[in-house]
Amino acid sequence: MGSLYTAVASYLDARANGGRWIVRIEDLDRPREVPGAADRICATLAAFGFEWDGPVVRQTEREALYTEALSQLDRAQLLFACSCSRRQLADEDHYPGTCREGPTQPGPTCTRLRVDAGHIDFSDLVQGRFRQDVGAAVGDFVVKRRDGVIAYALAVVVDDAAQGITHVVRGADLLDATPRQIYLQRALGLPTPFHAHVPLIIEQDGNKLSKARRSVRLDASLAVPALLEVCGLLGLKPPPTMNTGKLIEVWRWAILNWDLQKVPKVLVSSVPQSLQSPDWRVST
């Protein structure tokens, strides 16, 4: 349900502004990938009436682009190898620069980006002004893991530029990571898209509607009420007649009435029991 909520927000913003909406499967972390998950994601999107532009893009097919970006950063002397493990850094609130002059221990290393002091300041289309000193908040951050996997921050920045992304609409849990991505965009000479971070669904007990712990699974037979529920969470007020309408009619109404300015900054809700399904039941 939480994934549907953020997908609807980005879809409506793209369609209401005459934009394109693309599907990108971010599957670089192969050890954690669940077999068949990408196909189920696309089937669920289709069952709920999403129509994307162009072919589905998979990050595992784009590693040459990420390697070239790493080479560009390396030529600019912005990268260094780091032998610190997560356990060693567990008590640090940001990376302290331990390996800036070279790895301090033998063995495998990750690759970090050198981060200079200074603030990244941007205006989020939902959350307003956001400012962060990446060096103080995060420090030199990882762009390639010890196991050779490209870090999300680098991959998404390269992909956004390559695919001509102008607007990123996503959950507010990624707001804090956005300055790192902007820092990378500037280092690589890439454009920075506009950002809109919609609030997370926080249940009445104060817990996030988490995919891992509190997931509300989607039932395609309940697509209309689920979509209407999400529209309400995003600040829209669907008329009661929509409850008996067709899925395509709900989408048309939502696109015509979409207003990003009506999306709340903070969201506390409780997903109705009637929309909760114990299993994936997607029919296309």
PyRosetta script that sets phi, psi and omega in degrees:
from pyrosetta import init, pose_from_sequence

init()
pose = pose_from_sequence("MGSLYTAVASYLDARANGGRWIVRIEDLDRPREVPGAADRICATLAAFGFEWDGPVVRQTEREALYTEALSQLDRAQLLFACSCSRRQLADEDHYPGTCREGPTQPGPTCTRLRVDAGHIDFSDLVQGRFRQDVGAAVGDFVVKRRDGVIAYALAVVVDDAAQGITHVVRGADLLDATPRQIYLQRALGLPTPFHAHVPLIIEQDGNKLSKARRSVRLDASLAVPALLEVCGLLGLKPPPTMNTGKLIEVWRWAILNWDLQKVPKVLVSSVPQSLQSPDWRVST")
pose.set_psi(1, -39.5)
pose.set_omega(1, 178.0)
pose.set_phi(2, -64.8)
pose.set_psi(2, -37.4)
pose.set_omega(2, 178.0)
pose.set_phi(3, -68.3)
pose.set_psi(3, -39.3)
pose.set_omega(3, 176.7)
pose.set_phi(4, -60.8)
pose.set_psi(4, -43.0)
pose.set_omega(4, -178.4)
pose.set_phi(5, -57.8)
pose.set_psi(5, -48.7)
pose.set_omega(5, -179.1)
pose.set_phi(6, -73.2)
pose.set_psi(6, -33.3)
pose.set_omega(6, 177.7)
pose.set_phi(7, -64.9)
pose.set_psi(7, -41.6)
pose.set_omega(7, 179.1)
pose.set_phi(8, -62.8)
pose.set_psi(8, -42.1)
pose.set_omega(8, 179.9)
pose.set_phi(9, -59.3)
pose.set_psi(9, -47.0)
pose.set_omega(9, -178.7)
pose.set_phi(10, -69.5)
pose.set_psi(10, -37.5)
pose.set_omega(10, -179.4)
pose.set_phi(11, -65.1)
pose.set_psi(11, -47.3)
pose.set_omega(11, -179.0)
pose.set_phi(12, -64.4)
pose.set_psi(12, -39.3)
pose.set_omega(12, -179.0)
pose.set_phi(13, -66.1)
pose.set_psi(13, -38.6)
pose.set_omega(13, 178.4)
pose.set_phi(14, -67.3)
pose.set_psi(14, -49.5)
pose.set_omega(14, -175.6)
pose.set_phi(15, -68.5)
pose.set_psi(15, -39.2)
pose.set_omega(15, -179.3)
pose.set_phi(16, -65.9)
pose.set_psi(16, -23.4)
pose.set_omega(16, -179.4)
pose.set_phi(17, -105.1)
pose.set_psi(17, 15.3)
pose.set_omega(17, 177.9)
pose.set_phi(18, 69.3)
pose.set_psi(18, 23.9)
pose.set_omega(18, -177.1)
pose.set_phi(19, -95.1)
pose.set_psi(19, 176.2)
pose.set_omega(19, 175.7)
pose.set_phi(20, -96.6)
pose.set_psi(20, 149.8)
pose.set_omega(20, 178.4)
pose.set_phi(21, -126.5)
pose.set_psi(21, 122.4)
pose.set_omega(21, -174.9)
pose.set_phi(22, -115.9)
pose.set_psi(22, 157.2)
pose.set_omega(22, 175.5)
pose.set_phi(23, -111.7)
pose.set_psi(23, 124.9)
pose.set_omega(23, 177.6)
pose.set_phi(24, -124.5)
pose.set_psi(24, 124.8)
pose.set_omega(24, 178.4)
pose.set_phi(25, -91.5)
pose.set_psi(25, 112.7)
pose.set_omega(25, -177.1)
pose.set_phi(26, -92.7)
pose.set_psi(26, 86.2)
pose.set_omega(26, -169.0)
pose.set_phi(27, -117.4)
pose.set_psi(27, 30.5)
pose.set_omega(27, -178.5)
pose.set_phi(28, -67.6)
pose.set_psi(28, -31.3)
pose.set_omega(28, -177.7)
pose.set_phi(29, -82.3)
pose.set_psi(29, 74.8)
pose.set_omega(29, -172.4)
pose.set_phi(30, -59.8)
pose.set_psi(30, -38.6)
pose.set_omega(30, -179.7)
pose.set_phi(31, -59.9)
pose.set_psi(31, -25.7)
pose.set_omega(31, -177.6)
pose.set_phi(32, -98.2)
pose.set_psi(32, -4.3)
pose.set_omega(32, -176.6)
pose.set_phi(33, -72.0)
pose.set_psi(33, 131.0)
pose.set_omega(33, 177.2)
pose.set_phi(34, -87.2)
pose.set_psi(34, 124.0)
pose.set_omega(34, -179.4)
pose.set_phi(35, -54.9)
pose.set_psi(35, 131.1)
pose.set_omega(35, 178.5)
pose.set_phi(36, 83.4)
pose.set_psi(36, -5.0)
pose.set_omega(36, -176.0)
pose.set_phi(37, -63.2)
pose.set_psi(37, -41.7)
pose.set_omega(37, -178.4)
pose.set_phi(38, -62.2)
pose.set_psi(38, -41.7)
pose.set_omega(38, 179.1)
pose.set_phi(39, -65.2)
pose.set_psi(39, -37.4)
pose.set_omega(39, 179.0)
pose.set_phi(40, -68.2)
pose.set_psi(40, -36.2)
pose.set_omega(40, 177.0)
pose.set_phi(41, -60.6)
pose.set_psi(41, -48.9)
pose.set_omega(41, -178.7)
pose.set_phi(42, -64.6)
pose.set_psi(42, -39.4)
pose.set_omega(42, 178.6)
pose.set_phi(43, -64.3)
pose.set_psi(43, -39.3)
pose.set_omega(43, 179.1)
pose.set_phi(44, -66.6)
pose.set_psi(44, -44.2)
pose.set_omega(44, 177.4)
pose.set_phi(45, -58.0)
pose.set_psi(45, -45.8)
pose.set_omega(45, -179.9)
pose.set_phi(46, -63.6)
pose.set_psi(46, -40.7)
pose.set_omega(46, -179.1)
pose.set_phi(47, -65.4)
pose.set_psi(47, -27.3)
pose.set_omega(47, 179.5)
pose.set_phi(48, -93.7)
pose.set_psi(48, 8.4)
pose.set_omega(48, 171.9)
pose.set_phi(49, 91.3)
pose.set_psi(49, 8.1)
pose.set_omega(49, 177.0)
pose.set_phi(50, -73.2)
pose.set_psi(50, 140.2)
pose.set_omega(50, 175.4)
pose.set_phi(51, -127.2)
pose.set_psi(51, 116.1)
pose.set_omega(51, -176.9)
pose.set_phi(52, -102.0)
pose.set_psi(52, 159.6)
pose.set_omega(52, -176.8)
pose.set_phi(53, -98.3)
pose.set_psi(53, 130.4)
pose.set_omega(53, 178.0)
pose.set_phi(54, 76.4)
pose.set_psi(54, 179.3)
pose.set_omega(54, -178.9)
pose.set_phi(55, -73.6)
pose.set_psi(55, 156.7)
pose.set_omega(55, 173.9)
pose.set_phi(56, -69.9)
pose.set_psi(56, 131.5)
pose.set_omega(56, -178.8)
pose.set_phi(57, -102.6)
pose.set_psi(57, 134.5)
pose.set_omega(57, 177.9)
pose.set_phi(58, -114.5)
pose.set_psi(58, 131.3)
pose.set_omega(58, -177.6)
pose.set_phi(59, -63.9)
pose.set_psi(59, -29.2)
pose.set_omega(59, 180.0)
pose.set_phi(60, -64.5)
pose.set_psi(60, -13.9)
pose.set_omega(60, 178.5)
pose.set_phi(61, -97.9)
pose.set_psi(61, 5.9)
pose.set_omega(61, -172.3)
pose.set_phi(62, -125.0)
pose.set_psi(62, 19.7)
pose.set_omega(62, -173.0)
pose.set_phi(63, -64.8)
pose.set_psi(63, -25.6)
pose.set_omega(63, 178.1)
pose.set_phi(64, -62.8)
pose.set_psi(64, -35.4)
pose.set_omega(64, 178.0)
pose.set_phi(65, -66.0)
pose.set_psi(65, -39.5)
pose.set_omega(65, -179.0)
pose.set_phi(66, -70.5)
pose.set_psi(66, -37.4)
pose.set_omega(66, 178.3)
pose.set_phi(67, -63.6)
pose.set_psi(67, -39.7)
pose.set_omega(67, 178.4)
pose.set_phi(68, -65.6)
pose.set_psi(68, -39.2)
pose.set_omega(68, 178.1)
pose.set_phi(69, -64.1)
pose.set_psi(69, -40.6)
pose.set_omega(69, 177.0)
pose.set_phi(70, -62.8)
pose.set_psi(70, -40.5)
pose.set_omega(70, 178.8)
pose.set_phi(71, -63.2)
pose.set_psi(71, -39.3)
pose.set_omega(71, 178.3)
pose.set_phi(72, -63.0)
pose.set_psi(72, -43.6)
pose.set_omega(72, 178.8)
pose.set_phi(73, -67.0)
pose.set_psi(73, -36.8)
pose.set_omega(73, 179.7)
pose.set_phi(74, -67.0)
pose.set_psi(74, -40.7)
pose.set_omega(74, 178.6)
pose.set_phi(75, -62.9)
pose.set_psi(75, -29.1)
pose.set_omega(75, 178.3)
pose.set_phi(76, -86.0)
pose.set_psi(76, 6.0)
pose.set_omega(76, 178.9)
pose.set_phi(77, 58.8)
pose.set_psi(77, 40.5)
pose.set_omega(77, -179.0)
pose.set_phi(78, -104.4)
pose.set_psi(78, -0.8)
pose.set_omega(78, -176.8)
pose.set_phi(79, -114.3)
pose.set_psi(79, 154.3)
pose.set_omega(79, 170.6)
pose.set_phi(80, -151.1)
pose.set_psi(80, 154.7)
pose.set_omega(80, 179.7)
pose.set_phi(81, -85.6)
pose.set_psi(81, 140.1)
pose.set_omega(81, -177.6)
pose.set_phi(82, -130.4)
pose.set_psi(82, 129.7)
pose.set_omega(82, -179.5)
pose.set_phi(83, -98.1)
pose.set_psi(83, 1.1)
pose.set_omega(83, -178.0)
pose.set_phi(84, -67.1)
pose.set_psi(84, 135.4)
pose.set_omega(84, 176.1)
pose.set_phi(85, -92.2)
pose.set_psi(85, 165.5)
pose.set_omega(85, 177.2)
pose.set_phi(86, -60.5)
pose.set_psi(86, -37.2)
pose.set_omega(86, -179.8)
pose.set_phi(87, -62.6)
pose.set_psi(87, -40.0)
pose.set_omega(87, 179.3)
pose.set_phi(88, -65.0)
pose.set_psi(88, -30.3)
pose.set_omega(88, -176.2)
pose.set_phi(89, -99.6)
pose.set_psi(89, 7.5)
pose.set_omega(89, -173.3)
pose.set_phi(90, -59.2)
pose.set_psi(90, -32.9)
pose.set_omega(90, -177.0)
pose.set_phi(91, -93.8)
pose.set_psi(91, 3.3)
pose.set_omega(91, -179.2)
pose.set_phi(92, -94.8)
pose.set_psi(92, 137.8)
pose.set_omega(92, 176.7)
pose.set_phi(93, -84.6)
pose.set_psi(93, -13.8)
pose.set_omega(93, 172.3)
pose.set_phi(94, -156.4)
pose.set_psi(94, 162.2)
pose.set_omega(94, -177.9)
pose.set_phi(95, -67.3)
pose.set_psi(95, 125.6)
pose.set_omega(95, -173.4)
pose.set_phi(96, -85.5)
pose.set_psi(96, 3.6)
pose.set_omega(96, 178.1)
pose.set_phi(97, 83.7)
pose.set_psi(97, 23.2)
pose.set_omega(97, -173.9)
pose.set_phi(98, -54.0)
pose.set_psi(98, -42.8)
pose.set_omega(98, -172.9)
pose.set_phi(99, -106.5)
pose.set_psi(99, 19.6)
pose.set_omega(99, -176.9)
pose.set_phi(100, -58.5)
pose.set_psi(100, -30.7)
pose.set_omega(100, -179.8)
pose.set_phi(101, -98.2)
pose.set_psi(101, 9.0)
pose.set_omega(101, 178.8)
pose.set_phi(102, 133.0)
pose.set_psi(102, 154.2)
pose.set_omega(102, -179.8)
pose.set_phi(103, -56.7)
pose.set_psi(103, 138.1)
pose.set_omega(103, -178.2)
pose.set_phi(104, -92.8)
pose.set_psi(104, -7.8)
pose.set_omega(104, -179.4)
pose.set_phi(105, -140.4)
pose.set_psi(105, 154.8)
pose.set_omega(105, 175.3)
pose.set_phi(106, -73.8)
pose.set_psi(106, 165.9)
pose.set_omega(106, 176.9)
pose.set_phi(107, 109.0)
pose.set_psi(107, -171.5)
pose.set_omega(107, -177.2)
pose.set_phi(108, -65.2)
pose.set_psi(108, 151.2)
pose.set_omega(108, -179.9)
pose.set_phi(109, -130.7)
pose.set_psi(109, 154.3)
pose.set_omega(109, 168.7)
pose.set_phi(110, -98.3)
pose.set_psi(110, 173.7)
pose.set_omega(110, 177.7)
pose.set_phi(111, -115.3)
pose.set_psi(111, 127.6)
pose.set_omega(111, -179.5)
pose.set_phi(112, -114.9)
pose.set_psi(112, 152.8)
pose.set_omega(112, 175.2)
pose.set_phi(113, -94.6)
pose.set_psi(113, 130.2)
pose.set_omega(113, 175.5)
pose.set_phi(114, -69.1)
pose.set_psi(114, 128.4)
pose.set_omega(114, -178.1)
pose.set_phi(115, -117.1)
pose.set_psi(115, 121.5)
pose.set_omega(115, 177.6)
pose.set_phi(116, -84.7)
pose.set_psi(116, 158.7)
pose.set_omega(116, 176.9)
pose.set_phi(117, -65.9)
pose.set_psi(117, 148.8)
pose.set_omega(117, -179.8)
pose.set_phi(118, 138.5)
pose.set_psi(118, 151.0)
pose.set_omega(118, -174.6)
pose.set_phi(119, -91.4)
pose.set_psi(119, 142.3)
pose.set_omega(119, 166.8)
pose.set_phi(120, -99.9)
pose.set_psi(120, 124.7)
pose.set_omega(120, -174.8)
pose.set_phi(121, -127.0)
pose.set_psi(121, 124.4)
pose.set_omega(121, 177.5)
pose.set_phi(122, -146.8)
pose.set_psi(122, 161.2)
pose.set_omega(122, -179.5)
pose.set_phi(123, -105.3)
pose.set_psi(123, 112.7)
pose.set_omega(123, 177.8)
pose.set_phi(124, -81.4)
pose.set_psi(124, 138.7)
pose.set_omega(124, -174.5)
pose.set_phi(125, -71.8)
pose.set_psi(125, -11.9)
pose.set_omega(125, 175.5)
pose.set_phi(126, -115.8)
pose.set_psi(126, -49.2)
pose.set_omega(126, -172.5)
pose.set_phi(127, -85.6)
pose.set_psi(127, -11.7)
pose.set_omega(127, 179.4)
pose.set_phi(128, 87.4)
pose.set_psi(128, -156.0)
pose.set_omega(128, -174.6)
pose.set_phi(129, -68.0)
pose.set_psi(129, 135.5)
pose.set_omega(129, 177.5)
pose.set_phi(130, -134.9)
pose.set_psi(130, 134.2)
pose.set_omega(130, -175.4)
pose.set_phi(131, -136.6)
pose.set_psi(131, 134.2)
pose.set_omega(131, -179.6)
pose.set_phi(132, -149.7)
pose.set_psi(132, 134.9)
pose.set_omega(132, 169.2)
pose.set_phi(133, -88.0)
pose.set_psi(133, 101.7)
pose.set_omega(133, -174.1)
pose.set_phi(134, -60.8)
pose.set_psi(134, -37.9)
pose.set_omega(134, 179.9)
pose.set_phi(135, -62.3)
pose.set_psi(135, -41.1)
pose.set_omega(135, -178.7)
pose.set_phi(136, -78.8)
pose.set_psi(136, -35.6)
pose.set_omega(136, -176.1)
pose.set_phi(137, -81.9)
pose.set_psi(137, -36.7)
pose.set_omega(137, -173.6)
pose.set_phi(138, -123.3)
pose.set_psi(138, -41.4)
pose.set_omega(138, -174.0)
pose.set_phi(139, 83.7)
pose.set_psi(139, -166.4)
pose.set_omega(139, 177.8)
pose.set_phi(140, -63.0)
pose.set_psi(140, 118.5)
pose.set_omega(140, -173.4)
pose.set_phi(141, -106.5)
pose.set_psi(141, 160.7)
pose.set_omega(141, -173.7)
pose.set_phi(142, -76.8)
pose.set_psi(142, 132.1)
pose.set_omega(142, 173.4)
pose.set_phi(143, -114.6)
pose.set_psi(143, -13.9)
pose.set_omega(143, 173.7)
pose.set_phi(144, -148.1)
pose.set_psi(144, 125.7)
pose.set_omega(144, -174.2)
pose.set_phi(145, -75.3)
pose.set_psi(145, 167.7)
pose.set_omega(145, 178.8)
pose.set_phi(146, -60.4)
pose.set_psi(146, -30.6)
pose.set_omega(146, -179.5)
pose.set_phi(147, -86.7)
pose.set_psi(147, 6.9)
pose.set_omega(147, 176.6)
pose.set_phi(148, 90.6)
pose.set_psi(148, -3.3)
pose.set_omega(148, -179.5)
pose.set_phi(149, -76.6)
pose.set_psi(149, 131.8)
pose.set_omega(149, 177.0)
pose.set_phi(150, -66.8)
pose.set_psi(150, 135.8)
pose.set_omega(150, -179.6)
pose.set_phi(151, -70.0)
pose.set_psi(151, 148.8)
pose.set_omega(151, -178.8)
pose.set_phi(152, -54.3)
pose.set_psi(152, -44.5)
pose.set_omega(152, -175.1)
pose.set_phi(153, -56.7)
pose.set_psi(153, -43.8)
pose.set_omega(153, -179.3)
pose.set_phi(154, -71.0)
pose.set_psi(154, -46.6)
pose.set_omega(154, -176.5)
pose.set_phi(155, -60.7)
pose.set_psi(155, -45.1)
pose.set_omega(155, -175.6)
pose.set_phi(156, -68.9)
pose.set_psi(156, -34.0)
pose.set_omega(156, 177.7)
pose.set_phi(157, -66.1)
pose.set_psi(157, -45.3)
pose.set_omega(157, 179.1)
pose.set_phi(158, -64.2)
pose.set_psi(158, -43.6)
pose.set_omega(158, -179.1)
pose.set_phi(159, -65.5)
pose.set_psi(159, -42.8)
pose.set_omega(159, 180.0)
pose.set_phi(160, -58.5)
pose.set_psi(160, -42.4)
pose.set_omega(160, 179.7)
pose.set_phi(161, -68.6)
pose.set_psi(161, -44.5)
pose.set_omega(161, -177.8)
pose.set_phi(162, -64.7)
pose.set_psi(162, -31.1)
pose.set_omega(162, -177.9)
pose.set_phi(163, -96.1)
pose.set_psi(163, 4.8)
pose.set_omega(163, 176.3)
pose.set_phi(164, 67.5)
pose.set_psi(164, 35.3)
pose.set_omega(164, -179.1)
pose.set_phi(165, -70.0)
pose.set_psi(165, 126.7)
pose.set_omega(165, 178.8)
pose.set_phi(166, -104.3)
pose.set_psi(166, -28.3)
pose.set_omega(166, -177.9)
pose.set_phi(167, -135.9)
pose.set_psi(167, 129.8)
pose.set_omega(167, 176.6)
pose.set_phi(168, -111.4)
pose.set_psi(168, 117.2)
pose.set_omega(168, 177.7)
pose.set_phi(169, -116.1)
pose.set_psi(169, 117.3)
pose.set_omega(169, -174.5)
pose.set_phi(170, -155.3)
pose.set_psi(170, -177.6)
pose.set_omega(170, -176.6)
pose.set_phi(171, -73.8)
pose.set_psi(171, 151.1)
pose.set_omega(171, -176.9)
pose.set_phi(172, -68.1)
pose.set_psi(172, -11.2)
pose.set_omega(172, 176.2)
pose.set_phi(173, -67.4)
pose.set_psi(173, -15.2)
pose.set_omega(173, 178.2)
pose.set_phi(174, -100.0)
pose.set_psi(174, 1.9)
pose.set_omega(174, -179.5)
pose.set_phi(175, -59.4)
pose.set_psi(175, -42.7)
pose.set_omega(175, -177.4)
pose.set_phi(176, -66.8)
pose.set_psi(176, -24.5)
pose.set_omega(176, -179.5)
pose.set_phi(177, -85.8)
pose.set_psi(177, -14.6)
pose.set_omega(177, -175.5)
pose.set_phi(178, -61.6)
pose.set_psi(178, -41.9)
pose.set_omega(178, 178.0)
pose.set_phi(179, -57.5)
pose.set_psi(179, -34.4)
pose.set_omega(179, 176.4)
pose.set_phi(180, -63.0)
pose.set_psi(180, -40.9)
pose.set_omega(180, -179.3)
pose.set_phi(181, -68.7)
pose.set_psi(181, -38.7)
pose.set_omega(181, 177.2)
pose.set_phi(182, -65.1)
pose.set_psi(182, -39.1)
pose.set_omega(182, 177.5)
pose.set_phi(183, -59.6)
pose.set_psi(183, -44.7)
pose.set_omega(183, 178.4)
pose.set_phi(184, -64.9)
pose.set_psi(184, -41.4)
pose.set_omega(184, 179.2)
pose.set_phi(185, -59.3)
pose.set_psi(185, -42.0)
pose.set_omega(185, 179.6)
pose.set_phi(186, -68.1)
pose.set_psi(186, -39.1)
pose.set_omega(186, 179.8)
pose.set_phi(187, -65.5)
pose.set_psi(187, -32.4)
pose.set_omega(187, -178.8)
pose.set_phi(188, -94.0)
pose.set_psi(188, -2.5)
pose.set_omega(188, -178.8)
pose.set_phi(189, 70.3)
pose.set_psi(189, 33.2)
pose.set_omega(189, -178.5)
pose.set_phi(190, -103.5)
pose.set_psi(190, 153.2)
pose.set_omega(190, 178.7)
pose.set_phi(191, -70.4)
pose.set_psi(191, 152.8)
pose.set_omega(191, 176.4)
pose.set_phi(192, -104.0)
pose.set_psi(192, 121.3)
pose.set_omega(192, 178.4)
pose.set_phi(193, -73.8)
pose.set_psi(193, 166.7)
pose.set_omega(193, 170.4)
pose.set_phi(194, -72.1)
pose.set_psi(194, 150.1)
pose.set_omega(194, -179.7)
pose.set_phi(195, -123.8)
pose.set_psi(195, 142.5)
pose.set_omega(195, 173.1)
pose.set_phi(196, -138.2)
pose.set_psi(196, 112.9)
pose.set_omega(196, -177.9)
pose.set_phi(197, -105.2)
pose.set_psi(197, 107.3)
pose.set_omega(197, -179.3)
pose.set_phi(198, -77.8)
pose.set_psi(198, 148.3)
pose.set_omega(198, -177.0)
pose.set_phi(199, -65.7)
pose.set_psi(199, 152.8)
pose.set_omega(199, 176.7)
pose.set_phi(200, -75.8)
pose.set_psi(200, 153.7)
pose.set_omega(200, 172.8)
pose.set_phi(201, -77.6)
pose.set_psi(201, 111.9)
pose.set_omega(201, 178.7)
pose.set_phi(202, -108.6)
pose.set_psi(202, 123.1)
pose.set_omega(202, -177.9)
pose.set_phi(203, -75.5)
pose.set_psi(203, 169.1)
pose.set_omega(203, -173.4)
pose.set_phi(204, -59.1)
pose.set_psi(204, -26.6)
pose.set_omega(204, -179.9)
pose.set_phi(205, -83.9)
pose.set_psi(205, 3.3)
pose.set_omega(205, 176.7)
pose.set_phi(206, 91.5)
pose.set_psi(206, -1.6)
pose.set_omega(206, -179.4)
pose.set_phi(207, -91.8)
pose.set_psi(207, 142.3)
pose.set_omega(207, 176.0)
pose.set_phi(208, -67.5)
pose.set_psi(208, 144.7)
pose.set_omega(208, 173.5)
pose.set_phi(209, -73.7)
pose.set_psi(209, 87.8)
pose.set_omega(209, -170.8)
pose.set_phi(210, -90.1)
pose.set_psi(210, 141.7)
pose.set_omega(210, 176.4)
pose.set_phi(211, -65.9)
pose.set_psi(211, -34.4)
pose.set_omega(211, -174.7)
pose.set_phi(212, -79.5)
pose.set_psi(212, -37.8)
pose.set_omega(212, -169.8)
pose.set_phi(213, -114.2)
pose.set_psi(213, -30.2)
pose.set_omega(213, -172.3)
pose.set_phi(214, -132.5)
pose.set_psi(214, 33.7)
pose.set_omega(214, -173.0)
pose.set_phi(215, -65.0)
pose.set_psi(215, 134.6)
pose.set_omega(215, 170.8)
pose.set_phi(216, -103.6)
pose.set_psi(216, 109.1)
pose.set_omega(216, -175.3)
pose.set_phi(217, -74.8)
pose.set_psi(217, 155.7)
pose.set_omega(217, -175.4)
pose.set_phi(218, -96.6)
pose.set_psi(218, 140.7)
pose.set_omega(218, 176.7)
pose.set_phi(219, -119.1)
pose.set_psi(219, 115.4)
pose.set_omega(219, -174.9)
pose.set_phi(220, -61.5)
pose.set_psi(220, -24.0)
pose.set_omega(220, 178.3)
pose.set_phi(221, -70.9)
pose.set_psi(221, -13.4)
pose.set_omega(221, 178.7)
pose.set_phi(222, -110.3)
pose.set_psi(222, 27.7)
pose.set_omega(222, -174.7)
pose.set_phi(223, -59.9)
pose.set_psi(223, -43.8)
pose.set_omega(223, -177.9)
pose.set_phi(224, -63.8)
pose.set_psi(224, -54.0)
pose.set_omega(224, 178.7)
pose.set_phi(225, -62.6)
pose.set_psi(225, -33.9)
pose.set_omega(225, 178.4)
pose.set_phi(226, -65.4)
pose.set_psi(226, -44.2)
pose.set_omega(226, 179.7)
pose.set_phi(227, -65.0)
pose.set_psi(227, -40.7)
pose.set_omega(227, 178.1)
pose.set_phi(228, -64.8)
pose.set_psi(228, -39.3)
pose.set_omega(228, 177.5)
pose.set_phi(229, -61.5)
pose.set_psi(229, -44.5)
pose.set_omega(229, 179.2)
pose.set_phi(230, -64.4)
pose.set_psi(230, -41.2)
pose.set_omega(230, 177.8)
pose.set_phi(231, -58.3)
pose.set_psi(231, -40.6)
pose.set_omega(231, 177.6)
pose.set_phi(232, -63.5)
pose.set_psi(232, -40.4)
pose.set_omega(232, 178.7)
pose.set_phi(233, -64.9)
pose.set_psi(233, -27.3)
pose.set_omega(233, -178.4)
pose.set_phi(234, -91.0)
pose.set_psi(234, 12.0)
pose.set_omega(234, 174.0)
pose.set_phi(235, 93.7)
pose.set_psi(235, 1.4)
pose.set_omega(235, 176.6)
pose.set_phi(236, -87.6)
pose.set_psi(236, 159.2)
pose.set_omega(236, -179.9)
pose.set_phi(237, -127.6)
pose.set_psi(237, 82.2)
pose.set_omega(237, -178.5)
pose.set_phi(238, -62.6)
pose.set_psi(238, 137.2)
pose.set_omega(238, 177.4)
pose.set_phi(239, -68.3)
pose.set_psi(239, 153.0)
pose.set_omega(239, -179.4)
pose.set_phi(240, -55.3)
pose.set_psi(240, -28.8)
pose.set_omega(240, -178.8)
pose.set_phi(241, -64.0)
pose.set_psi(241, -20.5)
pose.set_omega(241, 179.4)
pose.set_phi(242, -67.2)
pose.set_psi(242, -23.6)
pose.set_omega(242, -176.5)
pose.set_phi(243, -60.8)
pose.set_psi(243, -27.6)
pose.set_omega(243, -179.5)
pose.set_phi(244, -108.1)
pose.set_psi(244, 10.6)
pose.set_omega(244, -178.3)
pose.set_phi(245, -84.2)
pose.set_psi(245, 174.7)
pose.set_omega(245, 177.7)
pose.set_phi(246, -86.4)
pose.set_psi(246, 158.9)
pose.set_omega(246, -178.0)
pose.set_phi(247, -57.3)
pose.set_psi(247, -43.3)
pose.set_omega(247, -178.9)
pose.set_phi(248, -64.2)
pose.set_psi(248, -31.8)
pose.set_omega(248, 178.3)
pose.set_phi(249, -70.0)
pose.set_psi(249, -37.6)
pose.set_omega(249, 177.4)
pose.set_phi(250, -64.2)
pose.set_psi(250, -44.1)
pose.set_omega(250, 179.0)
pose.set_phi(251, -62.1)
pose.set_psi(251, -44.2)
pose.set_omega(251, -179.7)
pose.set_phi(252, -60.7)
pose.set_psi(252, -44.7)
pose.set_omega(252, 179.8)
pose.set_phi(253, -63.2)
pose.set_psi(253, -44.7)
pose.set_omega(253, -176.7)
pose.set_phi(254, -64.1)
pose.set_psi(254, -40.4)
pose.set_omega(254, 179.3)
pose.set_phi(255, -65.3)
pose.set_psi(255, -42.3)
pose.set_omega(255, -180.0)
pose.set_phi(256, -65.9)
pose.set_psi(256, -30.1)
pose.set_omega(256, -174.5)
pose.set_phi(257, -104.3)
pose.set_psi(257, 4.0)
pose.set_omega(257, -177.2)
pose.set_phi(258, -63.6)
pose.set_psi(258, 135.1)
pose.set_omega(258, 177.3)
pose.set_phi(259, -147.7)
pose.set_psi(259, 105.9)
pose.set_omega(259, -177.9)
pose.set_phi(260, -59.5)
pose.set_psi(260, -27.7)
pose.set_omega(260, -178.8)
pose.set_phi(261, -69.3)
pose.set_psi(261, -16.4)
pose.set_omega(261, 179.7)
pose.set_phi(262, -89.8)
pose.set_psi(262, -7.1)
pose.set_omega(262, 178.7)
pose.set_phi(263, -70.1)
pose.set_psi(263, 126.9)
pose.set_omega(263, -179.5)
pose.set_phi(264, -68.8)
pose.set_psi(264, 154.6)
pose.set_omega(264, 177.0)
pose.set_phi(265, -77.7)
pose.set_psi(265, -31.7)
pose.set_omega(265, -179.2)
pose.set_phi(266, -127.6)
pose.set_psi(266, 141.6)
pose.set_omega(266, -175.6)
pose.set_phi(267, -135.2)
pose.set_psi(267, 122.1)
pose.set_omega(267, 173.2)
pose.set_phi(268, -120.5)
pose.set_psi(268, 124.8)
pose.set_omega(268, -176.3)
pose.set_phi(269, -151.8)
pose.set_psi(269, 179.1)
pose.set_omega(269, 174.1)
pose.set_phi(270, -144.0)
pose.set_psi(270, 120.5)
pose.set_omega(270, -177.4)
pose.set_phi(271, -68.4)
pose.set_psi(271, 126.2)
pose.set_omega(271, -178.4)
pose.set_phi(272, -55.0)
pose.set_psi(272, 141.3)
pose.set_omega(272, -180.0)
pose.set_phi(273, -59.0)
pose.set_psi(273, -30.8)
pose.set_omega(273, -177.3)
pose.set_phi(274, -65.4)
pose.set_psi(274, -19.7)
pose.set_omega(274, -178.8)
pose.set_phi(275, -97.6)
pose.set_psi(275, -1.8)
pose.set_omega(275, -176.6)
pose.set_phi(276, -90.0)
pose.set_psi(276, 126.4)
pose.set_omega(276, -178.5)
pose.set_phi(277, -123.5)
pose.set_psi(277, 135.0)
pose.set_omega(277, -178.4)
pose.set_phi(278, -73.5)
pose.set_psi(278, -16.2)
pose.set_omega(278, -176.1)
pose.set_phi(279, -135.1)
pose.set_psi(279, 159.1)
pose.set_omega(279, 170.9)
pose.set_phi(280, -73.4)
pose.set_psi(280, 122.1)
pose.set_omega(280, 175.8)
pose.set_phi(281, -132.0)
pose.set_psi(281, 82.4)
pose.set_omega(281, -175.6)
pose.set_phi(282, -104.5)
pose.set_psi(282, 123.5)
pose.set_omega(282, 175.4)
pose.set_phi(283, -118.0)
pose.set_psi(283, 129.8)
pose.set_omega(283, -177.8)
pose.set_phi(284, -116.1)
pose.dump_pdb("model.pdb")
